[in-house]
Amino acid sequence: MSQLNLNRGKSLQVITLVHTVLTNPVLTSNLNARLNRILLVVPVNTLANWCNEFSKWTVDVPKIRLFDFNSSGNQSGRRNVARRWQKDGGILIISFDTLSSVSKDGFFTDLLLSKPDVVILDEAHLMLKNSSSLISKALSKVVTSRKIALTGTPLQNNLMEYFRIINWVRPGCIGSEQEFEKKYMKILDESLRSDATVDVQLEGEKLVLDLTESTSSFVHRLDSSVLENDLPPIKQVVLHVRRTRVQSMLHQAFKKYRARGNNNNFLLNFAKLFPVNNHPGVLLKTFQKEIKPSESDKKEVFTARENPKIEQRVHVTKDTGQESQTSCEVIVIDDTDSEEEDVVQAAISNQPEEDGDISMENEEDKDVEWWADVAKKFEFNRIEHGGKVVLLLQLLAHAEMIGK
C-alpha cells in the first residue's frame, strides 16, 4: 500500500513501475513468472487524467498497451476490449463505478477479477471504506496477491477505513475487523480526546508504533519532506478581490429575491449566488436554454457513418501534442451499430427549434428573475465585470511575459 500526501508523485511512480514490469527484458524473459495483465481501478473523474499521464511519461520508451474500458462504448465493445486485454496483455483502466456495475456479469467477473496479474487502486479509501458496498465486494473477489492501494488520505474518516485498506492488500495481517477494533480503535480514539489522561495518551502512542511496525513491510508512507531537497518551497498567497459594481448589484438583487421568497436554505442560496463570485457572465451559461445543434455539428457526429473509409471498430492512439512519439497506445473499441446511430440521429433531427435567448415564461426560468433587471443594464459577458477573471488574465499575461 502506498500512502503519500497529495501531489507527491503517486501516479508517476505507478506508471514507472507498471512500464518496467511490462517491458523489462529480465522480468519478461521468464514466461512462467511474467506479469502481463494489470488492472487499474480509478475514480471516474481521474480516468482521463490517468490516460494523459501514461501518454505524457511513456515517450521514446518500449511500447505498452492501455485499454480504456469506460470509453469502449456498449456491452459488445467492452467484452471485446476485455478479451483483447486478456489475450495481448497490458493495462486495463476502468472506473470503480463501472467495475461495480459489470461485476454482476459473470463474463466480466471472470476476466477482470480472476485474470489480472496485478491490481492497482487509485484513491483506495473511496472503494474500500464500506465493506458492504458493491465495489468493496467486487474487489474482495480479486484472485491475485499482487495488489497496490494508493491513497493520500487513509485516515480521513476513521481507523476502520485504514484497516480495510490494509486488510485488502494483506488479508489477516493485523487480525480480523473485530480484533482490530478491540486492540487498536477503542484506545486510540480515547487517546485522541482532549480530556484524555497522560496514561491513555502514552498507551495510544505505543499502539501507533505497534501498528506502524506491523505494517511497515508493505505500507509505503511518505509526506512532504520527501521532496524538500528537490523542489523549491511552496508559497501560498491568498488574494482578496473586491467585487465589481455589477457583482455588488447582483448581490443586492439576490438579497431582495431571497427576502421575497423567505428562502433560508444555505446550500441552495450558495449554489445560486456562486456563479456571480466568479463572473456574472456565468449566469448566462447557467440558465441559457439549450440550442439546437447546427448542421455542421450533426455532420461531425455522424462522420464515421457517412464515410466508409472510417471503420466502426477503431483503435485510437491519443496524441499528446509532443514532438516525440508517445509509446503508450490507448485502445478504445466502439461497437455501436447503425441502428443505435439511427435512433440518435432521429432524436437530433426531431429536436424542436429554440433560440438562445433567455425566456422567463416557463416555470423553470423563475430563478432568472432576480438578476434579469441587472442584466438589462449591463453586458454580463464583458471581462471587467468579474474581478477574479481580470486578475487571472493579468497573472497569465505576466507569466507569459517572464517565460513561465
SULMO-V149179 format. One record per helix or strand of 3 or more residues. SS is the DSSP state (2 for helix, 1 for strand). FROM is the first residue (numbers start at 0). TO is the last residue. Records with the same first field share a line. If there is no record, write none. Layout:
SS=FROM-TO  FROM-TO
//
This chain:
1=1-3  36-41  63-67  89-94  117-120  146-150  219-221  327-330
2=9-22  24-27  30-32  43-56  74-87  95-101  105-113  123-127  133-138  158-168  176-190  197-214  223-226  244-260  265-277  280-286  294-300  302-305  337-348  362-376  382-384  386-400
//
